[in-house]
Structure formats: structure tokens, C-alpha cells
Amino acid sequence: MAIETPNYPDHARLGALDSRMVDPDCLDWVPTRFEGVEMKVLMEDRESGLMTALFRWQPGAMLPHHEHVDIEQTYMLEGRLEDEQGSIGPGEYVWRPAGSRHVARAPEGALMLSIFHKPNRFLD
């Protein structure tokens, strides 16, 4: 199956149509290529690029200039995420249209749930 929760062994025994229950506490934080940004992949379809993940940003972390190839959605759990268009904090939600570009920053750190239909394209 192309859709999975990487490194989540309990799913190996499930049938094709069984629900995949995921306890994020059982997943390790994995560093990204961006300093101070880690993630836990909750669901990923490597063929289509669809991904749902928790992201943890350390204070001052930044995601360089990038383009959202398809719709991206983010729900903030803790901290604040900002760019040149504004900022969102705990309990707030933002979605970005395909083709939108920005530099994202977390001055005080952040914890967020994000859903990507396709991976971002980084312009660095």
C-alpha cells in the first residue's frame, strides 16, 4: 500500500480497508533539512504527495522561500506562525492556495498540524 504512517509497526497486520489509528506519542520527532524544524508524519501517500504531519518549530526557526504546489492547510496548536501576510496562533487555521509563495517564521516556536496535497517546492 502506498499510503502509510511511516515507521508505525501496528499497521502491518491491518487489512486494506481497516482504519489506521495513530498515537503520535509513539512516533519520533524527525529532523527536517531546515534547522529547528522537526516533524511526525501521521499519514503519507508517496505516490500522490498527500501528507498529514505534526510540525514542531523551535523559537526563531524559519522555512525559506517556497511555493505551495497544491493546497496546504495548517491548524496551530501552540506558538505562532507568521509571514509577510500576517500570523496565526493557537486554535487558528490557515489554508494557502496552490501557487502561493512565502517565507514562514516561528519567532516564539510553534506546534502545528499541516496537510499537504503535494510537497512544497523550495525556491532556495
DSSP file (Angstrom, degrees, kcal/mol; ACC not computed):
  #  RESIDUE AA STRUCTURE BP1 BP2  ACC     N-H-->O    O-->H-N    N-H-->O    O-->H-N    TCO  KAPPA ALPHA  PHI   PSI    X-CA   Y-CA   Z-CA
    1    1 A M              0   0    0      0, 0.0    15,-0.0     0, 0.0     0, 0.0   0.000 360.0 360.0 360.0 133.3    0.0    0.0    0.0
    2    2 A A        +     0   0    0     43,-0.1    44,-1.2     2,-0.0     2,-0.5   0.749 360.0  75.7 -78.0 -24.2    1.4    3.4   -1.0
    3    3 A I  E     +A   45   0A   0     42,-0.2     2,-0.3    43,-0.1    42,-0.2  -0.779  67.3 136.0 -92.7 129.3   -0.5    5.2    1.9
    4    4 A E  E     -A   44   0A   0     40,-2.6    40,-2.4    -2,-0.5    -2,-0.0  -0.968  60.4-113.3-157.6 168.8    1.1    4.7    5.3
    5    5 A T    >   -     0   0    0     -2,-0.3     3,-1.2    38,-0.2     6,-0.2  -0.958  52.5-123.7-105.9 104.9    2.2    6.0    8.6
    6    6 A P  T 3  S+     0   0    0      0, 0.0    35,-0.1     0, 0.0    -2,-0.0  -0.176  86.0   6.5 -55.6 139.2    6.0    5.6    8.2
    7    7 A N  T 3  S+     0   0    0      1,-0.2    -3,-0.0    20,-0.1     0, 0.0   0.787  89.6 129.5  61.7  32.2    7.6    3.5   11.0
    8    8 A Y    X   -     0   0    0     -3,-1.2     3,-1.6     1,-0.1     4,-0.3  -0.827  36.2-173.6-116.8  90.7    4.3    2.6   12.6
    9    9 A P  G >  S+     0   0    0      0, 0.0     3,-1.7     0, 0.0     4,-0.4   0.738  72.2  72.2 -62.7 -28.2    4.5   -1.3   13.0
   10   10 A D  G >  S+     0   0    0      1,-0.3     3,-0.6     2,-0.1     4,-0.1   0.739  91.0  61.7 -60.8 -21.2    1.0   -1.8   14.3
   11   11 A H  G X  S+     0   0    0     -3,-1.6     3,-1.5     1,-0.2    -1,-0.3   0.684  81.7  80.1 -80.1 -17.2   -0.3   -1.1   10.8
   12   12 A A  G <  S+     0   0    0     -3,-1.7    -1,-0.2    -4,-0.3    -2,-0.1   0.797  93.8  48.3 -61.0 -29.1    1.5   -4.0    9.1
   13   13 A R  G <  S+     0   0    0     -3,-0.6    -1,-0.3    -4,-0.4    -2,-0.1   0.482  90.7 106.8 -91.2  -3.0   -1.1   -6.5   10.3
   14   14 A L  S <  S-     0   0    0     -3,-1.5     2,-0.1    -4,-0.1     6,-0.0  -0.424  70.4-114.8 -81.5 151.2   -4.2   -4.5    9.2
   15   15 A G    >   -     0   0    0     -2,-0.1     3,-1.4     1,-0.1    -1,-0.1  -0.328  36.5 -98.5 -75.1 165.2   -6.4   -5.3    6.2
   16   16 A A  T 3  S+     0   0    0      1,-0.3    -1,-0.1    -2,-0.1    -2,-0.1   0.794 122.5  37.3 -56.8 -33.0   -6.6   -2.9    3.2
   17   17 A L  T 3  S+     0   0    0      2,-0.1    -1,-0.3     0, 0.0     2,-0.1   0.320  89.1 117.5-106.2   7.6   -9.9   -1.2    4.4
   18   18 A D  S <  S-     0   0    0     -3,-1.4     2,-0.1     1,-0.1    -4,-0.1  -0.466  72.2-105.0 -73.7 146.1   -9.2   -1.2    8.2
   19   19 A S        -     0   0    0     -2,-0.1     2,-0.8     1,-0.1    -1,-0.1  -0.416  26.8-134.4 -66.4 145.2   -8.9    2.2   10.0
   20   20 A R        -     0   0    0     -2,-0.1     2,-0.4    -6,-0.0    -1,-0.1  -0.874  18.4-163.4-106.1  99.8   -5.4    3.2   10.9
   21   21 A M        -     0   0    0     -2,-0.8     2,-0.5   -11,-0.1   -11,-0.1  -0.702   9.4-164.9 -82.2 131.4   -5.4    4.5   14.4
   22   22 A V        -     0   0    0     -2,-0.4     3,-0.1     5,-0.0    20,-0.0  -0.976  16.7-161.6-126.1 124.8   -2.2    6.6   15.1
   23   23 A D    >   -     0   0    0     -2,-0.5     3,-2.5     1,-0.1     4,-0.3  -0.896  10.1-158.1-100.0 103.9   -0.9    7.6   18.5
   24   24 A P  G >  S+     0   0    0      0, 0.0     3,-1.6     0, 0.0    -1,-0.1   0.776  88.5  68.5 -56.1 -26.4    1.5   10.5   17.7
   25   25 A D  G 3  S+     0   0    0      1,-0.3    -3,-0.0    -3,-0.1    -2,-0.0   0.724  93.6  59.1 -64.8 -19.1    3.3    9.8   21.1
   26   26 A C  G <  S+     0   0    0     -3,-2.5     2,-0.3     2,-0.1    -1,-0.3   0.531  94.3  81.8 -85.2  -6.8    4.6    6.5   19.6
   27   27 A L  S <  S-     0   0    0     -3,-1.6     2,-0.2    -4,-0.3   -20,-0.1  -0.768  78.4-126.9-100.4 144.9    6.3    8.4   16.7
   28   28 A D        -     0   0    0     -2,-0.3     2,-0.4     1,-0.1    -2,-0.1  -0.599  26.7-109.0 -84.0 148.3    9.7   10.0   17.0
   29   29 A W        -     0   0    0     -2,-0.2    11,-0.2    11,-0.1    -1,-0.1  -0.666  37.0-154.7 -72.1 130.2   10.3   13.6   16.0
   30   30 A V  E     -B   39   0A   0      9,-2.7     9,-2.3    -2,-0.4     2,-0.0  -0.937  13.5-122.3-112.8 126.3   12.3   13.5   12.8
   31   31 A P  E     -B   38   0A   0      0, 0.0     7,-0.2     0, 0.0     2,-0.2  -0.364  23.2-148.3 -63.9 144.6   14.5   16.5   11.9
   32   32 A T        -     0   0    0      5,-2.4     5,-0.1     2,-0.5     4,-0.1  -0.422  35.7 -95.0 -96.4-177.8   13.8   18.1    8.5
   33   33 A R  S    S+     0   0    0     -2,-0.2     2,-0.5     2,-0.1     5,-0.1   0.509 105.6  86.2 -77.1  -1.5   16.5   19.8    6.4
   34   34 A F  S >  S-     0   0    0      3,-0.3     3,-2.0     1,-0.0    -2,-0.5  -0.883  91.1-110.2-105.2 124.9   15.6   23.1    8.0
   35   35 A E  T 3  S+     0   0    0     -2,-0.5    27,-0.5     1,-0.3     3,-0.1  -0.237  99.6  10.8 -56.3 128.9   17.3   23.9   11.2
   36   36 A G  T 3  S+     0   0    0      1,-0.2    22,-2.8    -4,-0.1     2,-0.5   0.543 101.1 111.0  82.8   7.7   14.9   23.9   14.2
   37   37 A V  E <   + C   0  57A   0     -3,-2.0    -5,-2.4    20,-0.2     2,-0.3  -0.967  38.8 171.1-120.5 120.5   12.0   22.2   12.3
   38   38 A E  E     -BC  31  56A   0     18,-2.6    18,-2.4    -2,-0.5     2,-0.3  -0.834   9.9-162.2-122.4 161.3   11.0   18.6   13.2
   39   39 A M  E     -BC  30  55A   0     -9,-2.3    -9,-2.7    -2,-0.3     2,-0.4  -0.978  20.8-153.4-144.8 157.0    8.1   16.5   12.1
   40   40 A K  E     - C   0  54A   0     14,-2.3    14,-2.4    -2,-0.3     2,-0.6  -0.977  26.2-141.8-125.0 113.9    6.0   13.4   12.8
   41   41 A V  E     + C   0  53A   0     -2,-0.4    12,-0.2    12,-0.2     3,-0.1  -0.674  21.6 178.1 -80.1 118.7    4.3   12.1    9.7
   42   42 A L  E    S+     0   0A   0     10,-2.3     2,-0.3    -2,-0.6    11,-0.2   0.793  71.6   0.3 -88.7 -33.4    0.8   10.8   10.6
   43   43 A M  E     + C   0  52A   0      9,-1.8     9,-2.6   -38,-0.1    -1,-0.4  -0.957  66.9 179.1-157.6 137.8   -0.1    9.8    7.0
   44   44 A E  E     -AC   4  51A   0    -40,-2.4   -40,-2.6    -2,-0.3     2,-0.6  -0.992  18.8-165.9-146.6 135.0    1.7    9.8    3.7
   45   45 A D  E  >  -A    3   0A   0      5,-2.9     4,-3.0    -2,-0.4     5,-0.4  -0.913  10.7-170.6-115.4  99.1    0.9    8.8    0.2
   46   46 A R  T  4 S+     0   0    0    -44,-1.2    -1,-0.1    -2,-0.6   -43,-0.1   0.771  81.8  56.5 -64.6 -26.1    4.3    8.8   -1.6
   47   47 A E  T  4 S+     0   0    0      1,-0.1    -1,-0.2   -45,-0.1   -44,-0.0   0.929 120.8  24.9 -72.3 -44.6    2.7    8.4   -5.0
   48   48 A S  T  4 S-     0   0    0     -3,-0.2    -2,-0.2     2,-0.1    -1,-0.1   0.735 102.2-121.3 -92.4 -24.1    0.4   11.4   -4.9
   49   49 A G     <  +     0   0    0     -4,-3.0    -3,-0.2     1,-0.3     2,-0.1   0.366  58.3 150.1  96.2  -3.7    2.3   13.5   -2.4
   50   50 A L        +     0   0    0     -5,-0.4    -5,-2.9    67,-0.1     2,-0.3  -0.418  18.5 168.2 -63.4 133.7   -0.5   13.8    0.1
   51   51 A M  E     -CD  44 116A   0     65,-2.7    65,-3.1    -7,-0.2     2,-0.4  -0.983  27.9-165.7-152.7 138.7    0.8   14.1    3.7
   52   52 A T  E     +CD  43 115A   0     -9,-2.6   -10,-2.3    -2,-0.3    -9,-1.8  -0.995  30.0 160.4-119.3 129.3   -0.6   14.9    7.1
   53   53 A A  E     -CD  41 114A   0     61,-2.5    61,-2.9    -2,-0.4     2,-0.4  -0.993  41.0-124.5-149.8 152.3    2.1   15.7    9.7
   54   54 A L  E     -CD  40 113A   0    -14,-2.4   -14,-2.3    -2,-0.3     2,-0.4  -0.831  31.4-160.1 -90.2 136.4    2.7   17.4   13.1
   55   55 A F  E     -CD  39 112A   0     57,-2.9    57,-2.3    -2,-0.4     2,-0.5  -0.972   9.0-165.1-121.6 136.5    5.5   20.0   12.9
   56   56 A R  E     -CD  38 111A   0    -18,-2.4   -18,-2.6    -2,-0.4     2,-0.5  -0.982   8.8-169.1-121.5 120.0    7.4   21.3   15.8
   57   57 A W  E     -CD  37 110A   0     53,-2.9    53,-2.2    -2,-0.5   -20,-0.2  -0.916  16.4-134.5-110.5 131.7    9.4   24.5   15.3
   58   58 A Q    >   -     0   0    0    -22,-2.8     3,-2.4    -2,-0.5    51,-0.4  -0.439  48.3 -74.4 -74.3 156.0   12.0   25.8   17.7
   59   59 A P  T 3  S+     0   0    0      0, 0.0    49,-0.2     0, 0.0    -1,-0.1  -0.293 122.7  16.5 -53.6 131.0   11.9   29.6   18.6
   60   60 A G  T 3  S+     0   0    0     46,-2.4    48,-0.1     1,-0.3    -2,-0.0   0.367  89.0 147.8  87.1  -4.1   13.3   31.5   15.6
   61   61 A A  E <   -G  106   0B   0     -3,-2.4    45,-2.3    45,-0.7     2,-0.3  -0.285  26.7-165.7 -64.9 151.3   13.0   28.7   13.1
   62   62 A M  E     -G  105   0B   0    -27,-0.5    43,-0.2    43,-0.2   -25,-0.1  -0.996  22.1-147.1-141.6 142.8   12.3   29.6    9.5
   63   63 A L  E     -G  104   0B   0     41,-3.1    41,-1.7    -2,-0.3     3,-0.2  -0.962  35.5-128.3-106.2 118.0   11.2   27.9    6.4
   64   64 A P  E     -     0   0B   0      0, 0.0    40,-0.2     0, 0.0    38,-0.2   0.017  49.1 -50.6 -64.8 173.9   12.8   29.6    3.4
   65   65 A H  E    S+     0   0B   0     38,-0.1    58,-2.6    58,-0.1     2,-0.3  -0.158  75.8 160.2 -48.3 122.8   11.0   30.9    0.3
   66   66 A H  E     -GH 102 122B   0     36,-2.0    36,-1.8    56,-0.2     2,-0.4  -0.962  34.8-128.7-147.2 161.8    8.8   28.1   -1.0
   67   67 A E  E     -GH 101 121B   0     54,-2.9    54,-2.6    -2,-0.3     2,-0.9  -0.926  17.9-131.9-115.1 136.9    5.8   27.5   -3.2
   68   68 A H        -     0   0    0     32,-2.9    31,-4.1    -2,-0.4    32,-0.4  -0.802  17.3-165.1 -86.1 109.5    2.7   25.5   -2.3
   69   69 A V  S    S+     0   0    0     -2,-0.9     2,-0.2    50,-0.4    -1,-0.2   0.809  75.2   1.9 -68.2 -30.8    2.3   23.3   -5.3
   70   70 A D  S    S-     0   0    0     48,-0.4    29,-0.2    28,-0.1    48,-0.1  -0.787 113.0 -46.1-140.0-176.6   -1.3   22.4   -4.2
   71   71 A I        -     0   0    0     -2,-0.2    46,-1.4    27,-0.1     2,-0.4  -0.283  52.9-164.1 -59.4 137.2   -3.5   23.5   -1.3
   72   72 A E  E     -FE  96 116A   0     24,-1.8    24,-2.8    44,-0.2     2,-0.4  -0.975   2.2-165.7-121.7 139.2   -1.8   23.5    2.1
   73   73 A Q  E     -FE  95 115A   0     42,-2.3    42,-2.6    -2,-0.4     2,-0.4  -0.979   4.8-175.1-127.1 138.8   -3.7   23.6    5.4
   74   74 A T  E     -FE  94 114A   0     20,-2.9    20,-2.5    -2,-0.4     2,-0.5  -0.994  10.6-168.3-137.9 131.2   -2.3   24.3    8.9
   75   75 A Y  E     -FE  93 113A   0     38,-2.8    38,-2.6    -2,-0.4     2,-0.4  -0.981  24.7-135.0-114.5 122.6   -4.0   24.3   12.3
   76   76 A M  E     + E   0 112A   0     16,-2.8    15,-2.6    -2,-0.5    36,-0.2  -0.633  28.0 171.7 -83.7 129.4   -2.0   25.9   15.0
   77   77 A L  E    S-     0   0A   0     34,-2.7     2,-0.3     1,-0.4    35,-0.2   0.789  70.1  -1.6 -98.9 -41.9   -1.7   24.0   18.3
   78   78 A E  E    S+ E   0 111A   0     33,-2.1    33,-2.1    12,-0.1    -1,-0.4  -0.975 108.2   9.3-147.0 156.0    0.9   26.1   20.1
   79   79 A G  E    S- E   0 110A   0     -2,-0.3     2,-0.3    31,-0.3    31,-0.2  -0.287  84.0 -69.8  76.3-156.1    3.0   29.2   19.4
   80   80 A R        -     0   0    0     29,-1.6     2,-0.4     9,-0.2    28,-0.3  -1.000  28.0-159.6-145.8 138.4    2.8   31.4   16.4
   81   81 A L  E     +I   88   0B   0      7,-2.2     7,-2.3    -2,-0.3     2,-0.3  -0.974  23.7 177.5-117.0 131.5    3.5   31.1   12.6
   82   82 A E  E     +IJ  87 105B   0     23,-2.8    23,-2.5    -2,-0.4     2,-0.2  -0.946  14.7 163.3-137.3 156.7    4.0   34.3   10.6
   83   83 A D  E >   -I   86   0B   0      3,-2.6     3,-1.4    -2,-0.3    21,-0.1  -0.829  61.3 -71.0-149.5-170.6    4.8   35.5    7.2
   84   84 A E  T 3  S+     0   0    0     19,-0.3     3,-0.1     1,-0.3    20,-0.1   0.635 128.6  54.5 -66.9 -12.5    4.5   38.8    5.2
   85   85 A Q  T 3  S-     0   0    0      1,-0.3     2,-0.3     0, 0.0    -1,-0.3   0.553 121.2 -80.6 -97.4  -9.7    0.7   38.4    5.1
   86   86 A G  E <   -I   83   0B   0     -3,-1.4    -3,-2.6     2,-0.0     2,-0.3  -0.970  46.5 -85.0 145.5-161.0    0.1   38.0    8.8
   87   87 A S  E     -I   82   0B   0     -2,-0.3     2,-0.3    -5,-0.2    -5,-0.2  -0.977  18.7-152.8-147.4 158.7    0.3   35.4   11.6
   88   88 A I  E     -I   81   0B   0     -7,-2.3    -7,-2.2    -2,-0.3     3,-0.1  -0.972  14.0-174.0-132.0 149.9   -1.8   32.7   13.3
   89   89 A G    >   -     0   0    0     -2,-0.3     3,-2.1    -9,-0.2   -13,-0.4  -0.545  46.3 -28.2-127.9-167.3   -1.7   31.4   16.8
   90   90 A P  T 3  S+     0   0    0      0, 0.0   -13,-0.2     0, 0.0    -1,-0.2  -0.150 127.4  13.1 -52.6 132.7   -3.2   28.6   18.9
   91   91 A G  T 3  S+     0   0    0    -15,-2.6     2,-0.3     1,-0.3   -14,-0.1   0.444 102.6 116.4  81.5   0.5   -6.6   27.5   17.8
   92   92 A E    <   -     0   0    0     -3,-2.1   -16,-2.8   -16,-0.2     2,-0.3  -0.689  48.0-155.2-104.0 159.4   -6.3   29.3   14.4
   93   93 A Y  E     -F   75   0A   0     -2,-0.3     2,-0.3   -18,-0.2   -18,-0.2  -0.959   9.5-176.4-134.2 144.0   -6.3   27.8   11.0
   94   94 A V  E     -F   74   0A   0    -20,-2.5   -20,-2.9    -2,-0.3     2,-0.4  -0.996   5.1-167.0-138.4 144.2   -4.9   28.9    7.6
   95   95 A W  E     -F   73   0A   0     -2,-0.3   -22,-0.2   -22,-0.2   -24,-0.1  -0.989   9.6-153.3-128.2 146.7   -5.0   27.4    4.1
   96   96 A R  E     -F   72   0A   0    -24,-2.8   -24,-1.8    -2,-0.4     3,-0.1  -0.957  17.5-122.5-121.2 132.2   -2.9   28.5    1.2
   97   97 A P    >   -     0   0    0      0, 0.0     3,-2.0     0, 0.0   -29,-0.3  -0.251  40.9 -84.7 -68.7 157.4   -3.9   28.2   -2.4
   98   98 A A  T 3  S+     0   0    0      1,-0.3   -29,-0.2   -29,-0.1   -28,-0.1  -0.382 117.7  28.2 -57.5 135.9   -1.8   26.3   -5.0
   99   99 A G  T 3  S+     0   0    0    -31,-4.1    -1,-0.3     1,-0.3   -30,-0.1   0.257  86.3 135.7  93.4 -11.9    0.9   28.5   -6.4
  100  100 A S    <   -     0   0    0     -3,-2.0   -32,-2.9   -32,-0.4     2,-0.3  -0.407  36.1-161.3 -71.0 148.5    1.1   30.7   -3.2
  101  101 A R  E     +G   67   0B   0    -34,-0.2     2,-0.3    -3,-0.1   -34,-0.2  -0.965  20.9 136.8-131.9 146.0    4.7   31.6   -2.1
  102  102 A H  E     -G   66   0B   0    -36,-1.8   -36,-2.0    -2,-0.3     2,-0.5  -0.982  47.6-111.5-169.9 171.2    6.1   32.8    1.2
  103  103 A V  E     -     0   0B   0     -2,-0.3     2,-0.4   -38,-0.2   -19,-0.3  -0.986  37.0-151.9-111.5 125.8    8.8   32.6    3.9
  104  104 A A  E     -G   63   0B   0    -41,-1.7   -41,-3.1    -2,-0.5     2,-0.3  -0.817  14.5-176.9-105.8 141.4    7.4   31.2    7.1
  105  105 A R  E     -GJ  62  82B   0    -23,-2.5   -23,-2.8    -2,-0.4   -43,-0.2  -0.961  22.2-160.6-135.5 151.2    8.8   32.0   10.6
  106  106 A A  E >   +G   61   0B   0    -45,-2.3   -46,-2.4    -2,-0.3     3,-1.2  -0.739  13.7 178.2-128.8  82.8    8.1   30.9   14.2
  107  107 A P  T 3  S+     0   0    0      0, 0.0    -1,-0.1     0, 0.0     3,-0.1   0.840  86.8  27.2 -57.3 -36.3    9.6   33.6   16.4
  108  108 A E  T 3  S-     0   0    0      1,-0.4     2,-0.1   -28,-0.3   -27,-0.1   0.309 122.8 -98.8-107.0   7.8    8.4   32.0   19.6
  109  109 A G    <   -     0   0    0     -3,-1.2   -29,-1.6   -51,-0.4    -1,-0.4  -0.148  42.2-140.7  90.1 166.7    8.3   28.4   18.4
  110  110 A A  E     -DE  57  79A   0    -53,-2.2   -53,-2.9   -31,-0.2     2,-0.4  -0.993  17.9-155.3-163.1 154.3    5.3   26.5   17.2
  111  111 A L  E     +DE  56  78A   0    -33,-2.1   -34,-2.7    -2,-0.3   -33,-2.1  -0.988  34.1 162.9-132.6 125.7    3.4   23.2   17.1
  112  112 A M  E     -DE  55  76A   0    -57,-2.3   -57,-2.9    -2,-0.4     2,-0.5  -0.973  38.9-131.4-146.1 155.4    1.1   22.7   14.2
  113  113 A L  E     -DE  54  75A   0    -38,-2.6   -38,-2.8    -2,-0.3     2,-0.4  -0.949  34.1-174.2-105.1 124.5   -0.9   20.1   12.3
  114  114 A S  E     -DE  53  74A   0    -61,-2.9   -61,-2.5    -2,-0.5     2,-0.4  -0.944  16.0-161.1-126.6 145.4   -0.4   20.5    8.5
  115  115 A I  E     -DE  52  73A   0    -42,-2.6   -42,-2.3    -2,-0.4     2,-0.4  -0.991  10.2-172.7-125.4 124.0   -2.0   18.8    5.5
  116  116 A F  E     -DE  51  72A   0    -65,-3.1   -65,-2.7    -2,-0.4   -44,-0.2  -0.955  19.7-166.1-118.0 133.8   -0.3   18.9    2.1
  117  117 A H  S    S+     0   0    0    -46,-1.4    -1,-0.1    -2,-0.4   -45,-0.1   0.755  88.3   7.5 -84.6 -27.8   -1.8   17.7   -1.2
  118  118 A K  S    S-     0   0    0    -47,-0.3   -48,-0.4   -48,-0.1    -1,-0.3  -0.968  96.0 -90.3-144.7 153.5    1.6   17.8   -2.8
  119  119 A P        -     0   0    0      0, 0.0   -50,-0.4     0, 0.0   -69,-0.0  -0.305  48.6-101.7 -63.8 150.1    5.1   18.6   -1.4
  120  120 A N        -     0   0    0    -52,-0.1     2,-0.6   -51,-0.1   -52,-0.2  -0.305  26.5-131.9 -64.1 154.7    6.2   22.2   -1.3
  121  121 A R  E     -H   67   0B   0    -54,-2.6   -54,-2.9     2,-0.0     2,-0.3  -0.964  20.5-144.2-110.6 116.6    8.7   23.4   -3.9
  122  122 A F  E     -H   66   0B   0     -2,-0.6   -56,-0.2   -56,-0.2   -57,-0.1  -0.652   8.8-160.8 -88.2 136.9   11.6   25.2   -2.2
  123  123 A L              0   0    0    -58,-2.6   -57,-0.1    -2,-0.3   -58,-0.1   0.037 360.0 360.0-105.3  23.1   13.0   28.2   -4.2
  124  124 A D              0   0    0    -59,-0.2    -1,-0.2   -60,-0.1   -58,-0.1   0.446 360.0 360.0 -90.3 360.0   16.3   28.4   -2.4
